[in-house]
């Protein structure tokens, strides 16, 4: 996971939340992620364990269930940070795409190395585990890609619906295609998914077709090397994020320049009140328990 960095900050990829939601949907009898929204990025810190909690609430009368993803450092017992919310639904929609004809006709090849060079220059840096783009083509607003898991990651495939690194690699080409529309010092990160369906598990290689939409949105279809459907996303929307926004995201690294600390402060004893008591021994006895009191027998004694 440390191989996924944005502006030199390791963050949990959005596809990891997607996998958690798909896993929960499978266990609760739901077939589709109707909507998944990311609220706060989870910043990853070397040597620090984070506990993640996924809560699926009871389904309503229509069978819809909501899901929340939280985290907090393993060694702390404070409040949980909410990172994502989702709505799980049941439907019987069958995959309506076919990627058996491959590679795409009339599409122009795209150099994969130039894709990663441009992404790196823009602040999107992917280590070996996430550099899964193997071949790419473009045909107008359509993008086509072949992505694959590195050999070291393939032993983990059975633990996921679609391995997060493989699913993340599926959107590297559209991230590259949208760089021209992104202001300097910012990047587009996945923010909202809708209509996400898992058609098969165990994939280590994918054929991917993406249709670009407006303002950083896209639809995606993924199949195995034979063209059989694996996953589909009706709409994926990205939003602009700056390095400063990651720094103040609420899960800043432990070595951040800003932190909350308790500092000891030497207290100065409060001055005791001073009273002059004239001729009243009872009042004098009471006051001198909590204040400085001087007794005077009469007015003459004051002079």
C-alpha positions in Angstrom: 0.0 0.0 0.0 3.0 2.3 0.5 3.5 2.1 -3.3 0.4 4.3 -3.8 1.4 8.0 -3.2 -0.1 11.3 -4.0 2.1 14.4 -3.7 4.6 12.1 -1.8 1.9 11.1 0.7 1.0 7.4 0.9 -2.8 7.1 1.0 -5.1 4.1 0.9 -6.3 3.8 -2.7 -10.0 4.3 -3.4 -10.2 0.8 -4.8 -9.4 -0.6 -1.3 -12.7 0.9 0.0 -14.4 -0.5 -3.1 -13.1 -4.0 -2.3 -14.3 -3.6 1.3 -17.8 -2.6 0.1 -17.9 -5.5 -2.4 -16.8 -8.0 0.2 -19.5 -6.7 2.6 -22.1 -6.8 -0.2 -21.3 -10.4 -0.9 -21.7 -11.4 2.7 -25.1 -9.6 3.0 -26.7 -10.9 -0.2 -26.3 -7.6 -2.1 -25.1 -7.5 -5.7 -24.4 -3.9 -6.4 -22.7 -0.9 -4.9 -25.3 1.7 -5.8 -23.1 4.5 -4.5 -19.8 4.8 -2.7 -18.5 8.2 -1.5 -15.1 9.0 -0.1 -15.0 11.6 2.7 -11.5 11.6 4.2 -8.3 10.0 2.8 -6.5 7.5 5.0 -2.9 8.6 5.2 -0.6 5.6 5.7 2.4 5.9 8.0 5.4 3.5 8.0 5.5 1.3 11.1 2.1 2.4 12.4 -0.8 -0.1 12.4 -4.3 1.2 11.6 -7.5 -0.6 12.7 -10.2 -0.4 10.0 -13.9 -1.0 10.9 -16.6 -1.7 8.4 -20.2 -1.3 9.6 -23.2 -2.5 7.5 -26.5 -1.3 8.8 -29.8 -3.2 8.5 -31.5 -3.2 5.2 -34.6 -1.1 4.7 -37.9 -2.3 3.2 -36.5 -2.1 -0.3 -33.5 -4.2 0.6 -31.0 -1.3 0.6 -28.3 -1.3 3.2 -25.9 1.5 4.1 -22.2 0.9 4.9 -19.6 3.0 6.7 -15.8 2.6 6.8 -13.9 4.0 9.8 -10.3 3.9 11.0 -8.2 4.8 14.0 -4.5 4.1 15.0 -4.2 0.6 16.6 -2.5 2.1 19.7 -5.2 4.8 20.4 -8.6 4.6 21.9 -10.1 7.9 20.7 -12.7 8.7 18.1 -12.9 6.8 14.8 -12.5 8.7 11.5 -15.1 8.0 8.9 -13.5 7.6 5.4 -16.3 6.3 3.2 -20.0 5.6 3.0 -21.9 3.3 0.6 -25.3 2.1 -0.4 -25.7 -1.6 -1.2 -28.6 -2.9 -3.3 -29.9 -6.0 -4.9 -30.5 -6.3 -8.6 -30.3 -9.0 -11.2 -28.7 -7.0 -14.0 -26.4 -9.1 -16.2 -23.2 -7.7 -17.7 -24.0 -6.0 -20.9 -20.6 -5.8 -22.5 -18.2 -8.1 -24.4 -14.5 -7.6 -24.7 -13.7 -10.8 -26.6 -12.6 -8.8 -29.7 -9.2 -7.5 -28.7 -7.1 -5.4 -29.3 -9.6 -2.7 -30.2 -9.9 -1.9 -33.9 -9.0 1.6 -35.1 -7.5 2.6 -31.8 -4.1 4.4 -31.5 -1.5 2.8 -29.2 -0.3 4.8 -26.2 3.2 4.4 -24.8 2.9 3.0 -21.3 6.2 4.5 -20.0 5.2 8.0 -21.1 1.9 7.5 -19.2 3.7 6.8 -15.9 6.3 9.5 -16.5 3.5 12.1 -16.9 1.7 10.8 -13.8 4.9 10.9 -11.8 5.6 14.5 -12.9 2.0 15.4 -11.8 2.6 14.0 -8.3 0.9 10.6 -8.8 3.6 8.1 -8.0 3.1 4.3 -8.2 5.5 1.8 -6.9 6.0 -1.7 -8.4 2.9 -3.2 -6.8 0.6 -0.6 -8.5 2.4 -0.2 -11.8 0.1 -2.6 -13.5 -0.6 -0.9 -16.9 0.9 -3.2 -19.6 -0.6 -1.9 -22.9 -2.8 1.1 -23.8 -4.8 2.4 -26.7 -7.1 5.5 -27.4 -10.0 6.0 -29.7 -11.5 9.4 -29.2 -13.2 9.4 -25.8 -12.6 5.7 -25.4 -9.6 4.3 -23.7 -8.5 0.7 -23.7 -5.9 -1.0 -21.5 -4.4 -4.2 -20.4 -3.4 -4.3 -16.8 -1.8 -7.1 -14.7 -0.8 -7.8 -11.1 2.9 -8.2 -10.5 4.0 -11.7 -9.7 4.6 -10.9 -6.0 1.0 -9.8 -5.5 -0.7 -12.7 -7.3 -0.6 -14.9 -4.2 -3.1 -12.5 -2.5 -5.7 -12.6 -5.3 -8.0 -15.1 -3.4 -8.4 -12.5 -0.6 -10.1 -10.0 -2.8 -13.0 -9.6 -5.2 -10.6 -7.7 -7.5 -7.2 -6.9 -6.0 -7.1 -3.2 -5.2 -3.8 -2.7 -7.0 -5.2 -4.3 -10.1 -8.4 -2.3 -10.0 -6.4 0.9 -9.4 -4.2 0.2 -12.4 -7.4 0.1 -14.5 -7.8 3.9 -14.0 -4.2 5.0 -14.5 -4.8 5.5 -18.3 -7.8 7.8 -17.7 -5.9 9.7 -15.0 -3.2 10.3 -17.6 -5.7 11.4 -20.2 -7.2 14.0 -17.9 -3.9 15.6 -16.8 -4.3 18.5 -19.3 -7.5 19.6 -17.6 -6.0 19.6 -14.1 -4.5 22.9 -12.6 -0.9 22.8 -11.5 -0.4 21.7 -7.9 -3.6 19.6 -7.9 -4.7 16.1 -9.0 -7.9 14.4 -9.6 -8.6 11.5 -7.1 -11.6 9.1 -7.2 -14.4 10.4 -5.1 -17.7 8.7 -6.0 -18.6 5.4 -7.6 -22.1 4.4 -8.7 -23.4 1.1 -10.2 -20.4 -1.0 -9.3 -20.9 -4.7 -10.0 -18.5 -7.7 -9.6 -19.1 -10.4 -12.2 -16.2 -12.7 -11.4 -13.3 -13.1 -8.9 -9.7 -14.3 -9.0 -8.5 -12.1 -11.9 -4.8 -11.4 -12.2 -5.0 -9.8 -15.7 -7.7 -7.5 -17.1 -8.8 -6.0 -20.3 -10.3 -2.6 -19.6 -12.5 -0.3 -21.6 -13.1 3.3 -20.3 -15.5 5.9 -21.8 -14.6 9.4 -20.6 -17.3 11.7 -19.5 -17.5 15.3 -18.3 -15.6 16.9 -15.4 -13.4 13.9 -14.6 -16.2 11.3 -14.8 -16.0 8.0 -16.6 -17.6 4.5 -17.0 -15.5 1.4 -16.9 -15.8 -2.2 -18.0 -13.2 -4.9 -17.1 -12.9 -8.5 -18.4 -10.4 -11.3 -18.1 -8.0 -12.2 -20.9 -10.7 -14.2 -22.7 -13.1 -11.3 -22.7 -15.4 -12.6 -19.9 -16.8 -9.9 -17.7 -15.1 -9.3 -14.3 -16.3 -5.9 -13.1 -18.2 -2.8 -14.3 -18.6 0.7 -13.0 -21.5 2.8 -14.3 -19.9 6.1 -13.2 -16.7 7.0 -11.5 -16.3 10.7 -10.6 -13.0 12.3 -9.5 -12.5 15.6 -7.7 -9.5 18.0 -7.5 -7.3 17.6 -4.5 -4.2 19.6 -3.5 -1.2 18.6 -1.4 -2.4 21.0 1.3 -5.8 19.2 1.5 -4.0 15.9 2.1 -2.0 17.5 4.9 -5.1 18.7 6.8 -7.2 15.7 6.0 -7.6 14.7 9.6 -5.3 11.8 9.4 -2.0 13.6 9.0 1.2 11.7 9.5 2.6 11.5 13.1 5.6 13.5 12.1 3.6 16.4 10.7 4.8 19.9 11.5 1.6 20.5 13.4 0.4 18.4 16.3 -1.5 18.7 19.6 0.6 18.4 22.7 0.1 19.0 26.5 2.9 21.2 28.0 3.5 21.4 31.8 3.1 25.0 33.2 4.5 26.1 36.6 1.6 27.6 38.5 2.1 30.8 40.6 0.3 30.5 43.9 -2.7 32.8 44.0 -2.3 35.8 46.4 -4.4 35.5 49.6 -6.9 38.2 50.2 -6.0 40.6 53.0 -8.7 41.8 55.5 -8.6 44.2 58.4 -11.2 43.2 61.1 -12.3 45.7 63.6 -13.6 44.4 66.9 -15.2 41.2 65.7 -13.3 38.1 66.9 -15.8 35.7 65.4 -15.4 37.2 61.9 -11.7 37.4 62.3 -11.5 33.7 63.2 -13.5 32.7 60.1 -11.5 34.9 57.7 -8.1 33.9 58.7 -8.9 30.3 57.6 -8.9 31.3 54.0 -7.3 34.8 53.8 -4.9 37.1 55.5 -6.6 38.8 58.4 -5.5 41.4 60.9 -7.5 42.1 64.0 -7.9 45.6 65.5 -9.6 46.2 68.8 -10.9 49.6 67.9 -10.4 52.6 65.5 -7.5 53.9 67.6 -5.6 50.7 67.0 -5.8 51.3 63.2 -3.7 54.5 63.5 
